[in-house]
């Protein structure tokens, strides 16, 4: 494989990836607004758009791994770094690579934030359903180990100073 062709391919992939990560970041922010606003229909549409965006990101990752394998490098991060050293010895692609890395980190943080909102809401709904159905008579309480614990009926409660 020619180094300049490889560099051009990686440059194209990084450009596409940065664009998709920017789009995903905006989608995750919008999804957060829909979660907080309880807009279920808009949330469903946002989920479909997020799914399409992550699918495109997976295709880019597959293409990048393929470039690594065609060059005899491993398809992990280390292999990509070796490939970049070979085809771009002057590190002209490094700023774009760092931009993608930063965007991916922001996307992960936003996705985690949205996941926490969903998990809290599910826990709340679960608790309400337990009360309505009468299946769980002991309410869950927040314990000293930072987790929810089921209160045991008939146990003594003590306070600690």
C-alpha positions in Angstrom: 0.0 0.0 0.0 1.2 3.5 -0.9 1.8 5.8 2.1 0.3 8.8 0.5 -2.9 6.9 -0.5 -3.1 5.6 3.0 -2.8 9.1 4.5 -5.5 10.4 2.1 -7.8 7.6 3.2 -7.2 8.2 6.9 -7.6 12.0 6.4 -11.0 11.4 4.7 -12.0 9.0 7.5 -11.0 11.4 10.2 -13.0 14.2 8.5 -16.1 12.0 8.2 -15.7 10.8 11.8 -15.3 14.3 13.2 -18.4 15.4 11.4 -20.4 12.5 12.6 -19.2 12.9 16.2 -20.3 16.6 16.1 -23.7 15.4 14.9 -23.9 12.8 17.6 -22.9 15.3 20.2 -25.8 17.5 19.2 -28.2 14.6 19.0 -27.3 13.5 22.5 -27.9 17.1 23.8 -31.3 17.1 22.0 -32.1 13.7 23.4 -31.3 15.0 26.9 -33.8 17.9 26.4 -36.5 15.4 25.3 -35.8 13.2 28.3 -36.2 16.1 30.7 -39.2 17.4 28.8 -40.9 13.9 28.7 -41.4 14.3 25.0 -41.7 10.6 24.1 -42.4 11.0 20.4 -39.5 13.3 19.8 -37.3 11.0 22.0 -38.2 8.1 19.7 -37.2 10.1 16.6 -34.0 11.3 18.3 -33.2 7.7 19.1 -33.6 6.6 15.5 -31.3 9.5 14.4 -28.7 8.5 17.1 -28.8 4.9 15.9 -28.2 5.9 12.3 -25.3 8.1 13.4 -23.6 5.4 15.5 -24.1 3.0 12.6 -22.1 5.3 10.3 -19.4 5.7 13.0 -19.1 1.9 13.2 -18.7 1.7 9.4 -15.9 4.3 9.6 -14.2 2.3 12.4 -14.5 -0.9 10.3 -12.9 0.9 7.3 -10.1 2.2 9.5 -9.4 -1.3 10.9 -9.4 -2.7 7.4 -6.7 -0.1 6.4 -4.6 -1.3 9.4 -4.9 -4.9 8.4 -4.1 -4.2 4.8 -0.9 -2.5 6.0 0.1 -5.5 8.2 -0.7 -3.6 11.4 -3.0 -4.7 14.2 -6.5 -3.4 14.1 -6.4 -1.8 17.5 -5.4 1.7 18.6 -1.7 0.7 18.7 -1.9 -0.5 15.1 -3.5 2.7 14.0 -0.8 4.8 15.7 1.8 2.7 13.9 0.0 3.2 10.6 -0.2 7.0 11.2 3.6 7.1 12.0 4.3 5.3 8.7 2.0 7.2 6.4 2.1 10.6 8.2 5.7 11.0 9.6 5.2 14.8 10.0 2.1 14.3 12.2 -0.1 16.6 10.0 -3.1 14.4 10.9 -2.5 14.5 14.7 -4.7 17.6 15.3 -7.6 16.0 13.5 -7.1 12.8 15.4 -7.0 14.6 18.7 -10.2 16.5 17.8 -12.0 13.2 17.1 -10.7 11.8 20.4 -12.0 14.8 22.3 -15.4 14.7 20.5 -15.7 11.0 21.2 -15.0 11.6 24.9 -17.7 14.4 25.0 -20.2 12.0 23.3 -19.4 9.3 25.8 -20.0 11.7 28.7 -23.3 12.9 27.2 -24.4 9.4 26.6 -23.6 8.5 30.2 -25.5 11.5 31.4 -28.6 10.4 29.4 -28.2 6.9 30.6 -28.3 8.1 34.2 -31.5 10.0 33.6 -33.1 7.0 32.1 -31.9 4.7 34.9 -33.2 7.0 37.6 -36.6 7.3 35.9 -36.8 3.5 35.5 -36.0 3.1 39.2 -38.7 5.5 40.1 -41.3 3.8 37.9 -40.3 0.5 39.3 -40.8 1.8 42.8 -44.3 3.2 41.9 -45.3 -0.1 40.3 -44.2 -1.9 43.4 -46.4 0.3 45.6 -49.4 0.0 43.2 -49.2 -3.8 42.9 -48.4 -4.3 46.6 -45.6 -6.7 45.7 -43.0 -4.8 47.6 -44.1 -3.5 51.0 -40.7 -2.4 52.2 -39.5 0.8 50.4 -35.9 1.0 49.1 -33.7 3.4 51.0 -30.4 4.9 50.2 -27.7 3.2 52.3 -24.3 4.2 53.7 -22.5 2.3 50.9 -24.2 4.6 48.3 -26.6 2.1 47.1 -30.2 1.2 47.4 -31.1 -1.3 50.1 -34.3 -2.9 50.9 -35.5 -2.1 54.4 -36.2 -5.3 56.4 -39.6 -5.3 58.1 -39.3 -5.7 61.8 -35.7 -4.7 62.2 -34.5 -2.2 64.7 -33.3 1.1 63.3 -30.4 2.8 65.0 -28.6 6.0 64.3 -24.9 6.5 64.1 -23.1 9.6 65.1 
